[in-house]
Amino acid sequence: MEFKKEEMPKHIAIIMDGNRRWAKEHKLPAKQGHREGAKTLEKIVRHANKIGIDYITVYAFSTENWKRTEEEVSALMLLMQNYLDDYSKRADSENIKVQFLGNIEQLSEKMKKSINKCIERTKNNTGIVFNIALNYGGRLEIIKAVKEIAEEVKQRELSIEDINEDVISSRLYTAGQPDPDLVIRTSGELRLSNFLPWQVVYSEFLFIDKKWPDFDEKDLENSIIEYQKRKRNFGAN
C-alpha cells in the first residue's frame, strides 16, 4: 500500500528516542548510539524532503537533558556541533532550510556560531523546513510567550481583550509555521516529554516500538500511511 500524495501531512514532529538503549543493546558507548541516531536523522530529513513534507521538527536536546552525566552531555554537544558544521553544507545542496527551536543563548559560543552559520547558509532554500529543537522545553516556550505578551500589555502595545490563540502562537518558536499534523515517537515510550505542548493539541500520535537508530525511510512512509487512515475532526465529533 502506498501513501496518497495529495493527503500528505504538512508537518511531522519526531521524538527521536532510543539512541542510548540501542548502544547498550549493541554493547557500545552511548555516544556511538547518538552518532548512529544522527545518521538516521539525516536519512529521514532527506527522504521527507524528497516525498514532499513541508516541515519536520525533531527533538534533539531538551532542557532536561542537562541532567545527564557531564561526559555524555559534552560528547553529545560536540557531536551536534560537528554535525551542524558538516550538515549545513549538504543541507544547502539539498535545498533544506534549517531552523532552531529553543533557548540558543544558553549554549556555548562555538555552538551558537555553528547554529548561526547553518541558519545563514540555508536561509534561502525553498525545500523542507528542518526544525531542530535544541535546548528546548515546551513549558519554558509558553512562559517565554506569556512574558512577551505581558510586556506588550504593560507597554500598552496590546490589550488583554486582544489576546487569543493566534497571539500566543505568534510568540512561540514555531511562529508562522503550521502545527504538526503527525507526531512520531520511537522506542515505544508513550509520552511527550515536554515537546511542543501548545502545538500538538490536535496532532495525530504514533508510537513506534523501534529505537531511533533503526528507524528508516520505510518506517517514515508507513507512518504516513497510518496517518492517512485516520480521520481528523479537530474536536468536531
C-alpha positions, 0 to 999 in steps of 0.5 A: 500500500502506498501513501496518497500524495495529495493527503500528505501531512504538512508537518511531522514532529519526531521524538527521536528516542532510543539512541542510548538503549540501542548502544547498550543493546549493541554493547557500545558507548552511548555516544556511538548510539547518538552518532548512529541516531544522527545518521538516521536523522539525516536519512529521514530529513532527506527522504521527507524532503524528497516525498514532499513534507513541508516541515519536520521538527525533531527533538534533539536536546531538551532542557532536561537533558542537562541532567545527564552525566557531564561526559555524555552531555559534552560528547553529545554537544560536540557531536551536534556541533560537528554535525551542524558544521558538516550538515549545513553544507549538504543541507544547502545542496539539498535545498533544506532550510534549517531552523532552531527551536529553543533557548540558543543563548544558553549554549556555548559560543562555538555552538551558537556560531555553528547554529548561526552559520547553518541558519545563514547558509540555508536561509534561502532554500525553498525545500523542507523546513528542518526544525531542530529543537535544541535546548528546548522545553515546551513549558519554558516556550509558553512562559517565554510567550506569556512574558512577551505578551505581558510586556506588550500589555504593560507597554500598552502595545496590546490589550488583554481583550486582544489576546487569543490563540493566534497571539500566543502562537505568534510568540512561540518558536514555531511562529508562522509555521503550521502545527504538526499534523503527525507526531512520531515517537520511537522506542515505544515510550508513550509520552511527550516529554515536554515537546511542543505542548501548545502545538500538538493539541490536535496532532495525530500520535504514533508510537513506534516500538523501534529505537531511533537508530533503526528507524528508516525511510520505510518506517517514515512512509508507513507512518504516513500511511497510518496517518492517512487512515485516520480521520481528523475532526479537530474536536468536531465529533 
